[in-house]
Amino acid sequence: MAVDPVADPDLVRVDAHDIFSHSTTKIGFRRSTFLRSYMYDFIQRFAPHLTRDVVDAAVALRSNEEIEVMFKDIKLPEK
């Protein structure tokens, strides 16, 4: 959850990293979807390693197995 200390001075941030386990969020879209520039921008802001070229290369693959192979060596950051 995002907290803006200026807009939300009455909210307090509590570090809960040791309460919850890490999880991975996935972004999905239909293969036939025309991705607009703002969609690529959102994907890259969400996951900086997913550049437009990387997303296009993944979309061009024929199966989920090929996509899994493409990303098998990607190390996701843990925050």
N, C-alpha and C positions, 0 to 999 in steps of 0.2 A: 504494500500500500504506500502510496506517495504522500508525503506530508510536507507542506510548505510552512516553515516556521514563521513567516511574516503573515500569511493569510490564516494560519491555524495556530495562534500562539497558545491556545488552551489545550492543545494535544501534546502528548508526551510520547517520545519514541522509546520502545522497549526492545532490547535485543533478544530475539527469540530463536537465534540460529541453532541452539542446542535442543530446542523443543521439537522442531519439525525436521524430518529427514529431507535430503535433497530430492528434487523432482525435476523432470525434464518436460518442458512445454513444447508442443509441436504445432506448427502452422500448416494447415492443409488447404488445398484448393483443387478444384477439378482440373484435370489435364487440359481440357478444352477452354479453360478460362483465359481471356485476354488480359494479361497483367498490365495494368497501367503504371505509369512512373511512380505515382504515390504508393502503389502496392509494393513495388520493389524497394522504395525508400523505407516503408514500414518494416519490411522483412529485414533489411540491412540494419536498421536501428535496433530491432529486436535481437538480431544475431549478426554481428558485424562480419563474420566469416562468410555469410551468404550474400555475396555480391550478385549483381545482375547476371554476370557471366556464369557464375556457379549455379544459380537458380535455373537459368536457361539450359545449362548442360544437364542438370538433373531432370528437367521436364522432357528433354529429348530422349532420355533412356526409356526402355520398353517395359521394364518390370520393377516392382518394389525391391526385388533381390539385387538388381543392378544399382539401384539407388543406395541400398544398404552398403554395398561394396564401395561405392564412391565415397561415402562418408565414414567408413569404418575407422580411419585413422585420425579423425577429427577429435581433438580433446576439448570438451566443453568447459568453460570457466565455472568455478564454484565460488559463489560470493556469499 
